[in-house]
């Protein structure tokens, strides 16, 4: 059976579109959330204060709840929010908000974990020199944890590839939607094989780029 490569190309572009925008917003929101989780945790810059414990508890609960909900179910649950935010519940644009909602908490935990690997002596030295909390975050924490953060972005990007495929189950577009409509519903095994191969290639490229960046910044 002949494969329509124009359709495959369109689906690939849709997947890259979803991946690019969802990863961008995930990194922005997840980084902010992860830094805040780290700062308000015990024995950190804001830890120990009453308000910090409340913030950490509330954010930690929210992150844990969102991470525990399967992605397909999460897409359905937040459809009204998605409709309000982007004007549609389905399609490529409609898939981006649930992708971000699902991936941002996951990335935030990775950010928090990466920041915990920073030597406390470096933080204490910056504090003793009179650096503000903002300067410590920007010039000490994020700089010292950059290889861990790059690895976290890579892991999140790979995870988002699988999420974009799952979004095709409810009409999210992309390679997942192509595999569902042609590969599964129409029994076109060739299309299914091509979509799986393309996603494997995409994951491999993401992993190679991430590993290369980690090696580069590890030497600096």
Protein Blocks (a to p, Z undefined) as FASTA:
>chain_A
ZZdfklmmmmmmmmmmmmmmmmmmmmmmmmmmmmmmmmmmghiakgoiaklmmmmmmmmm
mmmmmmmpcfklmmmmmmmmmmmmnopagdjklmmmmmmmmmmmmmmmmmmmmmmmpcfk
lmmmmmmnopafklmmmmmmmmmmmmmmmmmmmmmmmmmmmmmmmmmmnongpjklmmmm
mmmmnopaklmmmmmmmmmmmmmmmmmmmmmmmmmmmmZZ
